[in-house]
Each structure stands twice: as C-alpha cells, then as structure tokens.
Amino acid sequence: MPAESRFLAGTRLALTTFTTLPVGAGRIDRPVAGTAMALAPAVGALLGAPLAGVLLLTGAVAPPLVAAGVTVGAAALLTRGLHLDGLADTVDALGSYRRGAAALEIMKKPDVGPFGVVALVVVLLVQAAALADLAGRSWPACVAAVVTATAAGRLGVTVACRRGVPAARPDGLGALVAGTVGPLALAVGAVAVALLAVGAVPGRPWQGPLAVAVALAVALLLLNHVVRRLGGITGDVLGATVEVVTTLVYLGLVLSG
C-alpha cells in the first residue's frame, strides 16, 4: 500500500486534534503536523457550520439564551472539551506566578484551580451571551459569525505554531507542532478567515475582520507571555489559544457603537 500523502495525513491529524470525527490516526511527523496546524482554520470553519445549525434550530423552538447554552455545550462535545481543559490548565499555571518547569508541573495536575475555574466561567458566559445575540440575526449572518469565530479560534493555533515559536517540553503535542507553520500558510489562513468574517455583522463588513485582527493581536501578546513564563508552547497552550481567540471574536462581533 502506498504511503499516505502529507496533505491527507495532515488533514486526518487536524480532524482528530480539533474534533471528535472518527477518522483514525495516520502518519504523524513534524511535516504532517505542520500541514495539520495550517489546516486548523478550515477545520474550525467545518466545525462552525453544524454549531450554527444547532443555534438556529434550537433558537426556533427555545429562548435565545437556551439556544446559546445548547450550542456552547455542543461545541464542547464536538471537541471533547480539550480546549477548555487547556484553558484551565494554562491559566492555573500562569496564575501561580511560577516559571519554567514549576509552572509546567502545575499544568500537568489533573485538578483545576481557582484561576482555571474563573477562566472557564468567564469564557463560557461570554460565549453564551454572544451566541444569544447572534441567534437573533438573519441566518446568513448568524452562520457567518459562528463559522468565523470557530475558524479564528483555530487560526490562533496556526499563529502559535509559526516558525520561531519553541516548545516548552521535549515531548508531547507542543513539541510535535511548535515552529512547523510557515509564513505563507499563515497568511493564507488569515486572509481566508478575514473573508469569512465580512458577512458576520450586517451593515458593517469591516467589523468582522477587525474582530478577528484584534483577537489575534491579543493572542500574540498571550503567546509571548507564555513563552517567557513557560519557555514555549504546549498542547494546553494551544487549547487556551483556541478558547481565548474564539471568545474575543464572538465579543467583537456583538459589540455595537
């Protein structure tokens, strides 16, 4: 049997990393990991489409906030809650004010500390509140908004895995994907997500791309801080980046001025 192509293997790795789709494990190495991380925004958009459907269908028979809560739950289910777990672990480590190996040890603990709990509550509340607002928009705008937010969250991972960003540990997901994404793949992903965002806010085609840009700028600041504190990225940091960027994009899409 011929060896699996890099693109196909990268697609399988991206799907198994960011969703619960049962596509099975294939070839895994750093070139494949780079392809997977470059494809992360596309997988995010693929995930956003059914989530938008959940929001619209549930919103047709239930109050907007209930529909939003169901959608947030569906997002956690379709990703096994891995990104939320990464957010809690990362915030606990940063909140400890420890550095290097000591902070990484906190991230490995199975329990969730107070900083992690607060981070989870804030992120889930903001996402639910934003989705409740989006449920009242026209269905094309609603779909565009949810797809934009989920794609942008995974674009944050692409940014985190760009060349020059080290891994915090010599093993694990961070070591596999750190520094694997080149500038061309990053630029293509950013342009694609910006185009998705154009239709997310009716009458304001600039607001969606601006929300994505601001969220990614915050993600860059967070990643720079993480690299200083931990020495590099980990799988938990990638999960935290997904949730932070997704939440900020949702927030940016519902702001009015």
Legacy VTK file of the C-alpha trace (Angstrom):
# vtk DataFile Version 3.0
C-alpha trace
ASCII
DATASET POLYDATA
POINTS 257 float
0.000 0.000 0.000
1.470 3.437 -0.934
2.460 5.784 1.863
-0.192 8.290 2.882
0.378 11.750 1.386
1.405 14.600 3.616
-1.786 16.530 2.878
-4.079 13.606 3.589
-2.194 12.696 6.744
-2.264 16.351 7.840
-5.997 16.531 7.244
-6.553 13.412 9.352
-4.358 14.800 12.132
-6.162 18.163 12.058
-9.560 16.470 12.291
-8.522 14.193 15.161
-6.861 17.093 17.006
-9.681 19.608 16.731
-12.824 17.465 16.502
-14.246 14.118 17.564
-14.649 12.877 13.983
-13.624 9.184 13.940
-11.170 9.396 11.048
-8.474 7.351 12.786
-4.785 8.060 13.243
-2.469 8.075 10.251
1.096 9.120 9.585
2.343 11.528 12.246
5.581 13.508 11.995
6.556 17.179 12.056
5.881 17.872 8.345
2.426 16.308 8.737
1.912 18.288 11.953
2.742 21.499 10.087
0.121 20.699 7.468
-2.419 19.909 10.186
-1.808 23.182 12.008
-2.043 25.116 8.726
-5.397 23.428 8.068
-6.678 24.221 11.561
-8.791 27.241 10.449
-10.505 25.113 7.776
-11.367 22.500 10.399
-12.680 25.305 12.598
-14.940 26.501 9.796
-16.122 22.916 9.265
-16.951 22.707 12.974
-18.709 26.088 12.962
-21.282 25.117 10.343
-23.095 22.469 12.443
-22.786 24.661 15.540
-24.543 27.470 13.692
-27.209 24.948 12.726
-27.645 23.947 16.358
-28.008 27.598 17.357
-30.580 28.382 14.657
-32.634 25.218 15.071
-32.699 25.404 18.851
-33.421 29.120 18.703
-36.513 28.399 16.609
-38.116 26.481 19.493
-36.439 27.898 22.605
-35.345 31.295 24.003
-32.064 32.655 22.592
-30.111 32.109 25.806
-31.198 28.464 25.956
-30.168 28.008 22.323
-26.823 29.628 23.108
-26.239 27.333 26.080
-27.010 24.269 23.976
-24.598 25.498 21.298
-21.799 26.045 23.796
-22.396 22.544 25.103
-22.357 21.129 21.576
-19.037 22.864 20.899
-17.511 21.252 23.977
-18.928 17.867 22.989
-17.593 18.044 19.426
-14.097 18.868 20.703
-14.094 16.548 23.744
-13.668 19.655 25.906
-9.929 19.546 25.221
-9.598 23.248 24.504
-11.464 24.169 27.683
-9.202 21.833 29.647
-6.176 23.506 28.076
-7.511 26.930 29.008
-7.984 25.948 32.650
-4.525 24.351 32.912
-2.782 27.273 31.220
-4.468 29.908 33.374
-3.700 27.926 36.526
-0.028 27.759 35.541
0.185 31.459 34.712
-1.795 32.382 37.815
0.715 30.574 40.027
3.402 33.129 39.087
5.865 30.262 38.722
8.153 29.823 35.766
9.586 27.042 33.674
9.377 23.501 34.994
7.469 24.522 38.126
4.683 26.101 36.059
4.632 23.151 33.659
4.195 20.803 36.606
1.065 22.700 37.638
-0.318 22.307 34.122
0.046 18.521 34.377
-2.031 18.226 37.550
-5.486 16.692 36.983
-7.338 19.118 39.252
-8.498 22.615 38.292
-7.503 25.536 40.489
-9.440 28.740 41.202
-7.852 30.684 38.342
-8.809 27.942 35.914
-12.375 27.799 37.205
-12.828 31.547 36.840
-11.382 31.461 33.320
-13.791 28.705 32.290
-16.798 30.502 33.769
-15.941 33.816 32.115
-15.245 32.276 28.699
-18.404 30.143 28.688
-20.575 33.027 29.894
-19.248 35.438 27.273
-19.632 32.874 24.508
-23.196 32.038 25.580
-24.189 35.708 25.843
-22.721 36.476 22.422
-24.393 33.479 20.816
-27.734 34.530 22.296
-27.337 37.849 20.493
-26.271 36.177 17.247
-29.337 33.915 17.359
-31.477 36.975 16.646
-29.701 37.854 13.402
-30.564 36.677 9.915
-29.465 33.111 9.295
-26.704 34.038 6.801
-25.181 36.499 9.296
-25.557 34.019 12.159
-23.833 31.250 10.203
-21.057 33.602 9.091
-20.486 34.773 12.665
-20.276 31.314 14.219
-18.102 29.956 11.416
-15.830 32.998 11.695
-15.385 32.613 15.454
-14.631 28.894 15.315
-12.277 29.289 12.355
-10.493 32.218 14.008
-10.008 30.218 17.209
-8.137 27.554 15.245
-6.260 30.223 13.303
-4.902 31.170 16.722
-3.307 27.717 16.832
-1.773 28.302 13.401
-0.288 31.524 14.760
1.007 29.747 17.873
2.744 27.108 15.740
4.503 29.562 13.426
8.232 29.297 12.852
10.344 30.703 15.660
7.994 29.703 18.492
9.601 26.957 20.637
8.049 24.077 22.537
8.061 24.158 26.323
8.735 20.418 26.611
10.801 17.984 24.515
7.768 15.743 24.075
4.002 15.999 23.720
1.828 17.857 21.225
3.696 21.122 21.684
6.998 19.551 20.665
5.383 17.964 17.627
3.798 21.143 16.229
5.901 24.066 17.502
7.551 26.016 14.709
6.004 23.952 11.912
3.883 26.607 10.149
5.474 28.822 7.538
4.519 32.422 6.724
2.660 31.564 3.503
0.312 29.095 5.214
-0.263 31.593 7.998
-1.062 34.397 5.549
-3.473 32.221 3.558
-5.298 31.209 6.733
-5.560 34.799 7.941
-6.951 36.067 4.629
-9.453 33.201 4.428
-10.800 33.850 7.927
-10.974 37.603 7.282
-13.071 36.939 4.180
-15.405 34.687 6.166
-15.826 37.493 8.684
-17.040 40.080 6.159
-20.641 38.867 6.324
-20.753 38.293 10.080
-22.116 41.723 11.035
-24.941 43.031 8.799
-24.251 46.526 7.510
-20.705 46.520 8.925
-18.463 44.444 6.665
-15.381 45.801 8.413
-16.374 44.743 11.942
-15.859 41.013 11.467
-12.319 41.247 10.063
-11.469 43.829 12.737
-12.718 41.497 15.480
-10.502 38.735 14.102
-7.478 41.041 13.900
-7.906 42.293 17.470
-8.398 38.770 18.822
-5.233 37.556 17.099
-3.292 40.554 18.404
-4.341 39.622 21.943
-3.378 36.010 21.230
0.099 37.154 20.166
0.510 39.036 23.443
-0.655 35.982 25.381
1.686 33.678 23.471
4.661 35.983 24.023
3.893 35.971 27.743
3.538 32.188 27.778
6.882 31.715 26.018
8.571 33.959 28.567
6.982 32.157 31.504
6.987 28.548 30.298
9.763 28.550 27.723
7.446 27.698 24.835
4.073 26.288 23.891
2.328 23.085 24.956
-0.853 21.327 23.901
-2.645 23.076 26.765
-1.463 26.454 25.498
-2.883 25.658 22.074
-6.241 24.806 23.652
-6.204 28.027 25.634
-5.445 29.988 22.476
-8.460 28.451 20.726
-10.824 29.478 23.510
-9.386 32.959 24.015
-9.490 33.864 20.328
-12.933 32.330 19.786
-14.344 34.217 22.762
-12.819 37.542 21.741
-14.127 37.194 18.194
-17.633 36.449 19.457
-17.371 39.516 21.684
-16.161 41.683 18.814
-18.998 40.539 16.579
-21.737 41.611 19.009
-20.315 44.975 20.051
-22.222 47.977 18.765
-21.111 51.526 18.587
LINES 1 258
257 0 1 2 3 4 5 6 7 8 9 10 11 12 13 14 15 16 17 18 19 20 21 22 23 24 25 26 27 28 29 30 31 32 33 34 35 36 37 38 39 40 41 42 43 44 45 46 47 48 49 50 51 52 53 54 55 56 57 58 59 60 61 62 63 64 65 66 67 68 69 70 71 72 73 74 75 76 77 78 79 80 81 82 83 84 85 86 87 88 89 90 91 92 93 94 95 96 97 98 99 100 101 102 103 104 105 106 107 108 109 110 111 112 113 114 115 116 117 118 119 120 121 122 123 124 125 126 127 128 129 130 131 132 133 134 135 136 137 138 139 140 141 142 143 144 145 146 147 148 149 150 151 152 153 154 155 156 157 158 159 160 161 162 163 164 165 166 167 168 169 170 171 172 173 174 175 176 177 178 179 180 181 182 183 184 185 186 187 188 189 190 191 192 193 194 195 196 197 198 199 200 201 202 203 204 205 206 207 208 209 210 211 212 213 214 215 216 217 218 219 220 221 222 223 224 225 226 227 228 229 230 231 232 233 234 235 236 237 238 239 240 241 242 243 244 245 246 247 248 249 250 251 252 253 254 255 256
